[in-house]
């Protein structure tokens, strides 16, 4: 699924940085235990099959995307009323194909045993974002550099959020070879994400995009565990691994749930 693929890419950068920096630290006995913990990566989406990836912590010198896959595990997931056993479809990736099992409002718990230690995590499937709108489906990006013009709000994205719930905005450029906006000076990639800080609106200005092209604007309603990893100050530091944000008991990584709504937007020259 496209949304989960982009979220996974973000998670790679976050968790790999945390784990590799922690690996460089001098280990005490508790740190050594932390190194031996499995890393879990799962993003539950309502109406989609479950996929849970489990792998070893990466070594500091390991250049692979993941650590070594942990195979042969027996992983169960429960929704409170029913418990299902996941199937290892590829090395270290465990799935359950019945998409109707994952629905809004339910609490999902995961359990398995690794090195004779019980590993577990739980998350709540949030409701789908509501009232997702954008003032125009075309954003006209000028080729000039004018600070007063740069800061001017050109379009607004809004959604309903009376309870100040956590949301992420993903801007996914779908062009195969996007054309860079030379006039814009920022470090964003063609695709990027925004933490909305529990708000219900986001303003698009000239400096929002670095590339022209077609975009999928995806609003994700997410849980605190994802935001905690995203905003972790352990990135780029030498804090101990035990301080790395995780909602996995006796493990590392993330087991979380989210729902999404999607709009189309075209960024073009004026």
N, C-alpha and C positions, 0 to 999 in steps of 0.2 A: 504494500500500500504506500502511495507516494508520501502521505503525511508522516507515517511512521518511519519511512526511510530518511526523511529530512531530520526528524527528531533524533534518530539514531546517530546521524552525522554530528549533531550538536553534542549529544551525550558522549561520543568518542572523545571529542576535544576536552570536555569537562572532566570526565572520570579518568582518562589517561593521564592528563596533567597532574591530577591529584595523586594518583597511584605512583607515577614515576618519580615525582618529587619526594613523596614519602619514602620510596625505596632507597633514596639517596641518604636518608637520615641514619644515624646510629641507632640500632635497635636495642630496646630493653626486652624483658621477657614478654610483656604485654604486646609490644610491637611485633615480636616474632609470631605470636599467635595470630595477630591481625594479618600478617603476610600470607598465612596459610588459609585464609578465608576465601570462599568462592565469590566471584563477581556475577551478579544477576542483572539481566537487562530485559525488562518487559514493559510494553506499553499496550494496555488493554483499550480497545475502542469498541463502543457499542455497535452490535451488528456485524462484527468482524471476528474471524477465528483468533484464538489465543496463540501467541508465540512467545516463548520464554527462552532466552539464550543464557547459558551458564558457562563461564570460562575462568581460567586461573588469572591471578593478578599478573600484569605484565612486569617483566624485569626492566630495569633502567635502560639497558642496552638493546632491548627488544624493539625492532622497527616494524613489526607486524601490527595490523590494525587491532587485533584482539590478542589476548593471551591464549594459551592452549585450551581447546575445548574440553569441557568436563563431560565425559560420555558415561552411559550406563546408569544414569540416575533414575530414580522413580519419583516423579513429581506429580503431586495432586493439587488441584485448585478447587475451592469450594465457594459457592455463592450463598451459603447459609442454609440452603434447602437441599442442595445436590452437590456431590463431590465427584469430579471427573479425573481420570488419570491421563496425563499428557503422553504423547508418542514421540520418540526421538526420530524426527524425519531426516535430519542431517546431523553430523557430529556436533554435539553440544547445543542443538536447537530442538526444543520440545514444543509440540503443538497440540491443539484440540480444534478440530475442523468445524464443529457445529456452531455457526455464527449466532444462533438464537440464544446461546448460553449467556452471552454478555449483554446485559441490559442496564438501563439507567436506574440509579437509586439503590442498587445492591452493593453489599460489601463482599469483596473477593479476597480470599485468603489462599496463599500458596505455601506448601510444605514439602520438604525433602530432607534426606539425611546425607551428609558428606563427611567422611572421616569420623563416623560415629557421632557426629554432632547434628542436632536438629536445626535446620535452616528454615526460616519462615518470614513471611511478609504479608501485609494486607493493604488494601486500598478501596476507596469508594468510587463507583462509577458516577461521575457528575451528570447532570442533565445537559441537553444540547443547548448551545448558545442561542439566545433569542434576540429578535429585532435587529439582526445584522444588516447594515445598510452602508452605502457609500454615495456621496453626493453626485458623482459622475463616474461613468465607466471608462472615461478617457482622461488621462492627466497630461496636460501640455507642458513640456519641460523646455524652457528657453535656453538659448545658447550664450547668454550673457552672464557676467559675474557682477552682480549688484547686491551688496549686503542688505540693503533695505528690501530688495525684492526676494532675496534668499529666505528671509525670515517671515515672509508673508504667507499666511495659511491659504493654500490654494483649494484643497478639498478636505473633507472631514469624513472619517469612518466612525460609525456609532453602533452601539448595541445596547440591549437592556441589561442592567446590572444593579438592581435596587439593593442587593445584599452584599455588594462589594466583593464578589467572588474573583478568584484568580483567573486571568485570561492571558493568552499569548497570541500575538499576531505574527503570522508567517507570510512573507512576501516571496513567493516562489516564481522565479523567472523561468518561463517554459521555452524560450528561444534556444535553438541548438547552438547558435553563435551570437550571443547578445552584443550589441554595439555600445561601447562606453560613452558616457556623457562627459566630455572633456572638461566642461565648465565646472563640474561639481568636484569639490575637493574633500573627499572623505575616504574612509578605509573599508567601506562596506563591500561585500561581495555582491554578485548579481542576485543571489537569494540570501535573505537574512531574516532574523526574527526580532521581535520587540516584546519586552515584558511590559504589559500595560499598567502595572502597579495598582491593580484592583479598580481601575477606572472604567468608564463606559464610552470613551471617545479617544480618537487618535487623529492628530492633525497632520496632513501631508503638505510639506513645503518643498521648495526647490532642492534642498539638500537631502531629501529622503532617499532618493534613488541615485545610484551610480551608473546604471545601464538603462537604455531604452528597451522596449520590447513588451511582450505579453506576459502578464503576471497572474498567478492564482493568489488571491488574498485570502488566507485561511485564518479564521478565528477559532482558537482552541480554548475550551474551558478545561482548566487543569487543576491539579491538587497541590497542596503545599509542598509535598515531597519533591515534585519536579522543580518548583521555584527555589527550594532550598539548595538543590544541586546547581541550578543555573546561577544563583547569586552568591555561591560559596566564595569566601575570601581565601580558601586554601589554594586556589589556583596560583601558580607562580611562587608559592612559598615553600618552606621546608617543614611545615607542621607535620606532626605524626599522623600516620595513616588512620589511627583510631579516631581522629577528628574529622575525617572526610565525611560529608553528609551522606547518609544512607537511611533507608527505611527497612533494610533487610536485617533481621535479627540473626546474629552470628555469621553475617556475611557482609558483602559490600554491594554497591550498585543501586538499582532502583527497580521497584515494582509499583507501577502507577497506572492510572486510568485517565482517559480524556475523551471529550467529544468535540466535533468540529462542524463548522459551516463554512462554505466557500463562495467567494465572489470573483468575478473576472475584472481585470483592470489592464488598460493599455497605456503605456508611457511612450509619448511621441513628441516630436519637435513641434514648436508653435508655428 
